[in-house]
């Protein structure tokens, strides 16, 4: 009986992987700052863009138990629709995670190849994600080099935890 109660108590804790975050190098920072999401090693990688993420999701097993997908992608496409097929990404995500709501985190700019990117360009770019059915979250990671545990990641993590 004690063993059964122990199992019943811990099953919900083990199953909180209903919310996955997938994407680029900023993914682990958001994962670290949310208690309700989980990153999967095969669905995030530094330096990738939309098309590489699409390929990664295409090779992932169909997972109808996943309730929410958080996308953290776009920075490496320089916030240009022509550098990655957003429509195809959504098609593949919806096929692989058929029951999931797709949340989208706006990436970072103002550094590296994105030095001249404006906030307006970022906002326009993510409207394309919204058009495909993504729920855009605020705030964006923002205008700074993102490869450290910035305060904005804590803000985004808290926001996710309140929604999920």
N, C-alpha and C positions, 0 to 999 in steps of 0.2 A: 504494500500500500504506500509506504514512504517513497519507494522508487517511482511509482506512478505519479504521485504528487510532485515529486522532483521533476519528472519529465514534463508534466503539464505546466509547471511553473516556467521552465526554461524554453519550451517550444516557441512562444512568442518572441523571446529574446533572440533566438537563433534564426528566426524567420524574418527579421527586419530587413532582409535584403530585397524587399518588394520595391524598393526605390533605388535605382541605379543611376550613377553619374558616369557619363562617357565623354571622351573628347581629347583635348590636347594637354600640354604641360601644366595648365592651371587647374586641371581636374583634381589632383591630389590635395591642393590647398583648400578647395571647397569641401572635399570629402572630410578632411581633418577637422573642419569647423562645423560640421553637421552631425548630429547623432542619429539621423534618420535615413541617411543615404550610404551607399556602398559603391566603391569603385571596383571594377573587374579588370584584372591585369590585361586581358586581351582586348579590352574596349577603350583603352586610352594610351596615348603615347605622345611624348614631347615632339614638337615640330610638325605635327600632322595637320592636314587641311581636311576639308569636307569630303573630298573624293576618297582619301585613305580611310577616314572613319567609316564611310559608306561601305567600303570593301571589308573592313573589320566586322561591322555589324552583319553584313551579308554572310559571313562565315561563322557566325554565332548561332547557337541552337535556338529554335523557336521557343519562346518563354512567355506563355500566356499568364503566368502567375505574377509577372512584374506589373505593378500598378502605376508606376511613374518612372519616366526616363528624364534625366536632367542632362541637357546638351551643353557642353562647354567647348565651343568650336567657333572658328571664324577668324581669329587673330592671324593665323598663318596663311589665310587666303587674302590678307591685306584688305579685308572688308570689301571685296569685289565679287559680285555674283558670277562674273564670267570665269573666275578661277576655281569654281567648285559647283557641282550640281546639287543645289539645296533641295530641289524637288525630288531627285533620286534618293538623297539621304533620308528624307521623310518617308518615302515609299518603302524603303528597306527597313527603317526603324518600325514603321507601323506593321509591316509583315512579320518581323522578328518578335516584336513586343505588341501583339494585337490588342491587348487590353489596357495599354499604358496611355496616360496623359503625358504629353511631351512639354517639358518646361525648358526654356532657353535662357542661358546666362550670357549677357553681352560681354565680350572679351576686353582685352587691353590694347591700348594704342599709345603713341607718343614715344616709342622706343624702337630700335632696330629698323626694320623695313617699313614700319608704320609711323615714323617720326612726323610725317606731314599729314597724317590722317586726322580729320576733324570729328568732333562729336556728332555733327549732323550726318556725316558719311556713315558713321557707325549706326546711328539710329535708322537711317534709310536702309542699310544692309539688313538689319534685323527685322525690318518690316517684311522682308521676303520670307523669313522663318514664320512670322505670324500669319502670312498669307497661306502657308502650308499647314497651319493648324497648331503651331507652337505657341505656348503661353510665355510671353516675354517677361522676365523678372527684372526688377530694379533693386539695387543700383547695378550699373555695369561695373566690371572690375576696374575700368577707368584708365586714365591717362598717366600711366607710369610703368616702369619695368616690373613685371608681375612675379618674378621667380624668387619670391620670399613670402613668408606668411604675413601678408599685409592686413591691417585692420579691416579692410573691405571684405576680406574672406570671412571674417567673423560675422559681419553684418549679413552677408549673403547666406551663410550657414544658419543663422538665427531665422532669417526669412523663410528658408526652406523648411526648417523644423516647425515653424508655425503653420505652414501650408500643408505639409504632408501628414 
